[in-house]
Amino acid sequence: MNYDLEERTLAFGRRVVRLSKTLPKSVANLELSKQIVRSGTSVGANYREATEAESKRDFVHKLRVAKKEVKETTYWIDLIAEANPDLKERLSDLRKESRELMFILAASIDSALGKRKKKLSNNQ
């Protein structure tokens, strides 16, 4: 599967923004919306920063921040689903994408650190 992670994280951020615009108006949703927009849009911004990193260490650090932000976004998705039970099905696809991005970023970090080779050699 060929995809551009920069475009995928941008699409994820866009979906988060669209979600926040459609949440029913309430005090809880206002706060949840602010939080998810911050973390959900930060994923792509940090990934883009990683692609311009000045060192391997900087690259890994920025990928870790992006991973942390996508993990936080998953948390906010879960709270929004709890506060808005009628949106649970709609949110499941966004949650799935957040988990996939988390795994992709984790694999990228492992690869950059050479951990994938170590894991394979330890299993033999």
HUPE-V188232 format. One record per pair of residues at least 24 apart in sequence whose C-alpha atoms are under 7 Angstrom apart, sorted by the first residue. I is the first residue (numbers start at 1). J is the second residue. D is the distance in whole Angstrom. If there is no record, write none. Layout:
i: [I | I]
j: [J | J]
d: [D | D]
This chain:
i: [6 | 6 | 6 | 9 | 9 | 10 | 13 | 13 | 13 | 16 | 32 | 32 | 36 | 36 | 39 | 39 | 39 | 39 | 40 | 40 | 40 | 42 | 42 | 43 | 43 | 60 | 60 | 63 | 63 | 67 | 67 | 67 | 70 | 70 | 71 | 74]
j: [44 | 47 | 48 | 43 | 44 | 44 | 40 | 41 | 44 | 40 | 76 | 80 | 73 | 76 | 69 | 70 | 72 | 73 | 69 | 70 | 73 | 66 | 69 | 69 | 70 | 109 | 112 | 105 | 109 | 102 | 105 | 106 | 98 | 102 | 102 | 98]
d: [7 | 7 | 7 | 6 | 5 | 6 | 5 | 4 | 7 | 6 | 7 | 7 | 6 | 6 | 5 | 7 | 6 | 6 | 7 | 6 | 5 | 7 | 6 | 6 | 6 | 6 | 7 | 6 | 7 | 6 | 6 | 7 | 6 | 6 | 7 | 6]
